Amino acid sequence: MGVGYLTGQGGGGSNIKSVQRGKSTLAFGVVALNVVISTVDINKSIVKIYRKPTSSTAISAAGAMVKAKITTSVNLELSRIDDIYNGYDVDVYWEVVEFNNVKSLQKGDYVLTNPTTLENIAINAINMSKSIIFASWTTISTSTAMIPVLDIAYINTSTQVSVMSSGFTGTIHWQVIEFK
């Protein structure tokens, strides 16, 4: 199980309730890891990550791409595709941010099926000037070319999110948060 730590409880300005940060490692052969976090309101919290493979040798995109999602009020799930190319560790630096003044939080998993083509995801109407998006994803690619594999994840219209990869299929976990 990964371990996290809490910083900024109650601080961070008028709209941030808390920020939790940590580093967890998906070890050799591990495809999913649950990290215990301090209690958050899952309807007002997002997760963002940065990941770094610990190997300096050529590694597959499938093993290096990590998807993160808050699954319960006290659990953060980190996962990658289960395949034979997970023969190394990946360090995941994560932040769970709980906000005040949230009007809505929409999130979901979307399977990218057409690499290099913009794909659209329908969402409930939001005010674009008060909303932001966060995304993470996994891929089934066995390529060792570590090019940027999720080039685009943005709010396209008030009812649509658009995503695109640079040649890989996979699953994206997207989060759109709208503030009051």
C-alpha positions, 0 to 999 in steps of 0.5 A: 500500500502506498503512503501519503502525507497531508500538507496545507490543511485549511490553507491555500487561499479561499478556494482550496480546502486541503492538499495532500501530496505523496510519492508512491511506487508501482513496483515490478509486476504491480499494476494497481496500488491503493493509497490511503489518504486523509478523508476528502469529499470526493465530489469536491476533490481532484487528483493530479500526478506526475510519473517517472519510470525508475529504469534508464533502459528502454521501457514500454509506454504501457508500463510507464503510463499511470492512471490515477483516480479517487475511488473513495473518500479515503482511497487513491487508486494508481494503475497501469495496464497489466502486461508483460512489459511492466518489468520495472518500477514507476514512481508516481508523485501525486496531489489530491486537492480538495476545493471549497466553492465547488459547483460540480465535479464531473469525471469518468474513464474514456477509451481512446480508440482512434489515435491521432484523432480528436475524440469528444466526450459529452459532459453536462453544461458548465461555465467554461470560465469557471472550470478546469480539467485534469487527466491521466491515462494508461495505454496498451502500447508496447512501444518503447518510444516515450513521446508525449502520449496524451497530447490534448485534454481540454474543455472544448465547449460548455458541454464537451471535453476533447482528448487526443493521443499521439498514436497510442490507444488507451484509457483516460481518466478525466476530471472537470471541476466547475467552481461557483 
